[in-house]
Amino acid sequence: MNQTNAGLITKNLYECNTQKEWDYLLGPVNYHFHAGFPGRSSNIFENAIHQNVFPFIANNSSVLDCGCGWGAPAEMLVEQKKCKVTCVTNSSSQIKFIKKQRKNIQVIEKDLNLFKPIKKYDTVLFYESLCHVENQKELLKNISLITDNILLIDYICYLEPFNFDLSWHMHIQNIDNTCKKLKDLNFKIQYCKDLGKSYLLPSYEYWKSRLKNMKNKTGHIALLENDLNRVIQNIEAAKKETGLVLIYASKNL
């Protein structure tokens, strides 16, 4: 599979840790690896899917999940909303896991920086994944050709229009720039909510509780711990830097 340098960096963030390490960190929450919060489910990450994804995706619809992680949100869409979901990731570990554990989901192994989908989908989902793509405009242009609806949940910056996080290789935009990319492709912003940094804190506390018993942390997991410690030690400063936004954009009036 062809890879860009940006794609290889993102891929290696997952490949450099063992499956056993990922099992320990993610197994108790069915391999959700995104923001979650307290609610009706004891799995805080399922609550995020119920509140931020389900309302924007119709039952029995087709969904393309770009940068799907380990496929937990996709599995919820299949099982609870009877959607037909196709996932895209360039991580061979995630591909192997999804094919073995989530057999009701189709999965494509592809670097999103090079992804040019052909098949049409009712909705395309980016769940904390677009920020890892170097040329976001090009990808969104390609996506605009195969869907009328985009659901985007992603990191945003507050202090400047654009920020590049070298450790995570994340290209983080502010809300205006993120919305403009969609508007330039003739999408109308139907819903936009700044979730802020506080929304992320329950997840940070959960990851920290799992990480404290892990020894000799390396790679992605070591980066995660360093980031958590930095945020938790100075929450007020972190709230002013970055947060999370939910955007639903559609070509339909």
C-alpha positions in Angstrom: 0.0 0.0 0.0 1.3 3.5 -0.9 1.8 5.8 2.0 2.6 9.5 2.4 5.1 10.6 5.1 2.2 12.0 7.1 0.3 8.7 6.7 3.3 6.7 7.9 3.7 8.8 11.0 0.1 8.3 11.9 0.3 4.6 11.2 3.4 4.2 13.3 1.7 5.9 16.2 -0.5 2.8 16.4 2.0 0.2 15.2 4.7 1.0 17.7 2.7 -0.4 20.6 1.9 -4.1 21.0 -1.6 -5.5 20.8 -1.3 -6.6 24.4 -0.8 -3.0 25.4 -3.8 -1.9 23.4 -5.9 -4.7 24.8 -5.1 -3.5 28.3 -5.8 0.2 27.6 -8.9 -0.2 25.4 -10.4 -3.6 26.1 -12.6 -2.6 29.0 -14.4 0.0 26.8 -14.7 -2.1 23.7 -11.9 -0.4 21.9 -13.4 3.1 21.8 -10.5 5.6 21.5 -12.1 9.0 21.4 -13.7 11.5 23.8 -16.5 10.2 26.0 -18.5 11.5 29.0 -20.8 10.2 31.8 -24.3 9.3 30.8 -26.8 6.4 30.6 -24.1 3.9 29.6 -21.4 2.9 32.1 -19.1 3.0 29.1 -18.6 6.8 28.8 -17.5 6.5 25.2 -20.8 5.0 24.1 -22.6 8.0 25.5 -20.6 10.2 23.0 -21.8 8.1 20.1 -25.4 8.2 21.2 -25.3 12.0 21.6 -23.0 13.2 18.9 -23.3 10.6 16.1 -26.6 8.9 16.2 -28.8 12.0 15.8 -27.1 12.9 12.5 -27.1 9.4 10.8 -30.3 7.8 9.6 -31.2 4.2 10.3 -30.4 1.8 7.6 -28.1 4.3 5.8 -24.7 3.8 4.3 -21.7 5.4 6.2 -18.0 5.8 5.4 -16.0 6.1 8.6 -12.7 7.8 7.6 -10.0 7.2 10.2 -12.1 4.6 12.0 -9.7 3.6 14.7 -10.6 0.2 16.1 -14.1 0.3 14.7 -16.2 0.8 17.9 -18.4 3.7 16.7 -18.9 1.8 13.4 -20.0 -1.3 15.3 -22.6 0.7 17.2 -24.0 2.2 14.0 -24.3 -1.3 12.5 -25.8 -3.0 15.6 -28.1 -0.2 16.8 -29.0 1.8 13.7 -28.7 -1.0 11.2 -26.3 1.0 9.0 -24.0 -0.4 6.4 -20.6 0.9 7.4 -17.3 0.9 5.6 -14.2 1.9 7.6 -10.9 3.3 6.4 -7.6 3.1 8.2 -4.0 2.7 7.3 -3.1 0.8 10.5 -2.5 -2.9 9.8 -3.2 -3.6 13.5 -6.6 -2.0 13.3 -7.4 -3.7 10.0 -6.5 -7.1 11.6 -8.6 -6.3 14.7 -11.7 -5.2 12.8 -11.6 -8.2 10.4 -11.4 -10.5 13.4 -13.6 -8.9 15.9 -16.1 -6.8 13.9 -17.0 -9.0 10.9 -20.1 -7.1 10.1 -18.0 -4.1 9.0 -16.2 -3.6 5.7 -12.8 -2.1 6.0 -10.4 -0.5 3.6 -6.7 -0.2 4.2 -5.7 3.2 2.9 -3.8 6.3 3.8 -6.4 9.1 4.0 -3.9 11.5 2.5 -4.2 9.5 -0.8 -7.8 8.3 -0.4 -10.1 8.9 -3.4 -13.4 7.0 -2.8 -15.6 6.0 -5.7 -18.6 4.5 -4.1 -21.4 6.8 -2.9 -22.4 7.0 0.8 -25.2 8.7 2.6 -22.9 10.1 5.2 -19.1 10.4 5.7 -17.9 10.4 9.3 -14.6 11.9 10.5 -14.3 11.1 14.2 -11.3 12.9 15.6 -9.4 11.9 12.4 -9.4 14.8 9.9 -6.7 16.6 11.9 -4.3 13.8 11.1 -4.6 14.5 7.4 -2.0 16.8 5.9 -4.0 18.0 2.8 -7.4 18.3 4.3 -8.8 20.4 1.4 -7.9 17.7 -1.2 -9.4 14.9 0.9 -12.7 16.8 1.5 -12.9 17.7 -2.2 -12.7 13.9 -3.0 -15.2 13.2 -0.3 -17.6 15.8 -1.6 -18.0 13.8 -4.8 -19.4 10.8 -3.1 -21.7 12.1 -0.4 -24.1 14.9 0.5 -23.5 14.7 4.2 -20.4 15.0 6.4 -20.3 14.6 10.2 -17.1 16.0 11.6 -16.0 15.7 15.2 -12.5 17.1 15.5 -9.9 19.0 17.5 -9.9 22.8 17.1 -7.5 25.5 18.3 -8.6 28.8 19.9 -5.4 31.0 20.1 -4.6 31.0 16.4 -6.2 30.1 13.0 -4.0 27.0 12.6 -1.7 24.9 14.8 0.5 22.0 14.1 1.1 19.5 16.9 4.4 17.9 16.0 4.2 15.0 18.6 0.8 13.8 17.3 1.3 15.1 13.7 -2.0 16.9 14.0 -3.1 19.8 11.7 -5.5 21.6 14.0 -7.7 24.4 12.6 -10.0 26.9 14.3 -13.8 26.6 13.9 -14.0 29.2 11.2 -11.4 27.6 9.0 -12.9 24.2 9.4 -16.3 25.4 8.4 -14.9 27.3 5.5 -13.4 24.2 4.0 -16.9 22.6 3.9 -18.6 25.8 2.7 -16.1 26.1 -0.2 -17.3 22.6 -1.4 -21.0 23.8 -1.4 -21.9 22.2 1.9 -24.2 24.1 4.3 -23.4 24.0 8.0 -26.5 22.5 9.5 -25.2 22.2 13.0 -22.1 23.4 14.7 -21.3 23.1 18.4 -18.0 24.0 20.2 -17.7 21.2 22.7 -14.7 22.8 24.4 -11.9 21.3 26.4 -14.1 20.3 29.4 -15.8 17.8 27.3 -12.6 15.9 27.0 -11.8 15.7 30.7 -13.8 12.6 31.6 -11.9 10.7 29.0 -8.6 12.0 30.2 -9.4 10.8 33.7 -10.3 7.3 32.4 -7.1 7.0 30.3 -5.0 8.1 33.3 -6.6 5.5 35.5 -5.6 2.8 33.0 -2.1 4.1 32.3 -1.1 4.3 36.0 -0.7 0.5 36.1 1.2 0.2 32.8 5.0 -0.1 33.0 7.6 0.9 30.5 5.2 2.9 28.4 6.4 3.7 24.8 5.1 5.1 21.5 1.5 6.3 21.3 0.8 5.3 24.9 3.7 7.3 26.2 2.6 10.3 24.2 -0.9 9.9 25.6 0.3 9.9 29.2 2.5 13.0 28.7 -0.4 14.9 27.1 -2.8 13.9 29.9 -0.4 14.9 32.6 0.2 18.3 30.9 -3.5 19.0 30.6 -4.6 17.8 34.0 -1.8 19.8 35.7 -3.0 23.1 34.1 -6.5 22.6 33.0 -7.4 26.3 32.7 -4.5 26.9 30.3 -5.4 23.9 28.3 -9.0 25.1 27.9 -7.7 28.2 26.2 -5.6 26.3 23.7 -7.6 23.5 22.1 -11.0 21.9 22.3 -13.4 19.7 20.3 -16.0 20.8 17.7 -19.0 18.9 16.3 -20.0 20.0 12.8 -22.8 18.5 10.6 -22.7 19.8 7.0 -25.1 18.9 4.2 -25.7 19.8 0.6 -29.4 19.4 1.2 -31.3 22.5 2.1 
